[in-house]
Amino acid sequence: MKIKSAIFECSAPDLGSCPPETFPEVAFIGRSNVGKSSLLNALAGKKGLARVSDIPGYTKLINFFVINRTWRLVDLPGYGFAQVARENKAKFNEAVNDYLLNRPNLAGVFVLIDSQQTPQKIDLEFVHWFGGQSIPLVLVFTKTDKVRPEQVQQNINLFKEHLAEWFEAMPEIFKCSSVTGRGLPELLAVIEAMLESS
């Protein structure tokens, strides 16, 4: 797949404000400061598509972009300030929660994880929570240009060890860099497959 056009459509504060379900949607989410905006801009080949900020948690609304006039890329707010309930269920941003569970045209979700760090509790909680849904889930380890390859692999292996407790079949895992372009063609191929099967 090649992205030929990427146009900002709207921002929505909640599920009811989302645009009509006319196109299949692929959503990206991750902890604050994981490099999500940079990756989305690199994927689309458009520097100013998603707002890049030095302030963690800048994305507060659900942002929709129409790609190639046939599908939507959805930029979800980071889950940097999630609160975990006593029954051990992650309670993330309510609008995001509602969108992920109740958007019928959602074709797949990409969870972005910082490859520089060992597994973070909040990432594991989110993947555990969302992993029980029927929607395809893909893990993307970002910023691979900033750390040694063996360290990246070690952090991924640790993450997989945690996931093995919850998943019979492991989600697909990719290593990416918005700086070098590593992994971007592979992500576009996965998106294409998701759209074809949606």
N, C-alpha and C positions, 0 to 999 in steps of 0.2 A: 504494500500500500504506500502511496505517496500523498502527502497532504498538500493540496493545491490551493485551498482557501480555508481560512480560519477567521470567523467573524464573531465578536462578542455579541451575545443575544440579550441577556438580562442577568440580574442578580435577584435571588429570592431569599426572603427571611424565613420561609417555612414551606412545607409541601404544597399547601394551597395556592401559593404564589408562583409555583414552578410553571414553566411554559407548557403548552399542550403536548400530549404524549405522541407527537407525530413522528419523531425520530427515535431510533434506538440510542441509548446513552451509555457511555463508558466513564466511570467516576474514578478520580484519584484522591486519595486521602493519606495523611501521615501526621506524625507528631510535628509540632511547631518547629520551624527552622531545619527541616529535613531536606530542604532544597527542592520543594515541590514546584514552586513557580518557575524556577530556572529550568527544571526538567520539562515542564509543559511547554515553555517557550522553545526549548531545543527540539522537542518532538514536532511542534508545529512549524518550526523554522521561522518563527516570528518573535523577535526580541521583546516587544512590548505587549504580548498577548495577555499573559498573567502578570499581575503586579508583583515585582520582586521588592521585598522590604528587609531592612536590617532589624525590624521589630518582630520578634517571634509572635506568631498568632495573628498576623495582620489580616488574613482572610477571615472575615466574620460571617459572610453571606455565602449561599450556594451560587456559584457563578457558572453560567452556561455559555458555551461557545459552539456555534454550528460549524462543522468541519465538512468540506467538500459538498456542502448543501445536502448531505445524506445522513449524517449522524451528529450527535452532540458529545463533546468532551465536557465533563463536569468537574469543576474544581471545588472540592469540599473543604470547609474550615478544618484546621488542625485540631487534634484532640489533646492539646497540651495541658488543658486544665480539667481533665476528666475526674469525676468523683466515682469511687467504687462503692456500691451499696453493700450492706452487711451480708446479703445472700450471695455475695461474690459475683454479681452481674455488673458489667461495666455500664455506667450511665454516661453516655457522651452527650454532646450537644444535641438537644431534643430534636431540632429541625433535621440534623444529619441522621439521627436515629430513625426518624419518621421517613425520611427520603430513602434510606437504605432498605428498610423493611417493607415499604409500601409503594414504591415507584415501579409500576408494572413493565415499563419499557427499559429498565436497567439491565444491560447486557453483561456487565462485568465490573469488578472493582479491583483497582490496583492499590495496594498498601505500600507506601514508601517508608523505608527503614534506613537509618544512617549507618553505613558500613563501617564507620570509624569507631563505633561503640559496641561493647558487649550487649547482649539482649537487655532491653529496657522493659521494666514491668508493664508500662503503659502500652507498649507495642504488643507485647504478648497478650495482654488482656483484650485488646481490640481484636486481634486475630482470632483468639479463642472465642470471643463473643460472636463475631461475624462468621466464623468458620462453620457454624451450624446451619447457615442459610443455604438455599439451593442455587444461589448466584455464584458464577465462577469467581474465584479469588486468586490474585497473583501477587507475589511478594517481589518488590523491587528494592534492591540494596543500592542506595545512592552514594555519590561522592567518592567513587572508587579511585579517582585520580589523586585523592588526598592521603591515601594510606597504602602501605605495602600489600601486594597481592596475597601473601600468606596470612597477613593479619585479617584481611577481608574474609578469606575463606574460613579462618578460625572462628570469626564472629558469626558467620553464616552457619557453620557446623553447630555452634552452641545454640543458636536460635532453633535449628532443626531438632536438636535434642529435646528442647522444651515442647515443640510442636508434636513430636512423636507420641507424647502422652495423650494428645487429644485427637489427632488425625490418623485415620487408617491410610488414606492416600494424601501425600504431602502436596500442598499447593505448588504451582510452578514458581520457580525462583530465578530472578535475573539480576545481573550486576550491571549497573549503569553509571554513566558520568555525563552530565550536561555540558561539561567543559570539552571532553575529548570526543563525545558522541558515541562512546562505547554502549552497546546494548540497545540503542534507539531503533535500529532496523528490526531487531527481534521483537521489541515491544509493539511496533506497528504491525508486525505479522500476527501477533497474538490478538491485537485489537481487531484486525481484519477477520480472523477466525471467529471471534466472539460475535461480531456483527452478522456474519453469515449464518451462524447457528441461532441467532435470536429471533 
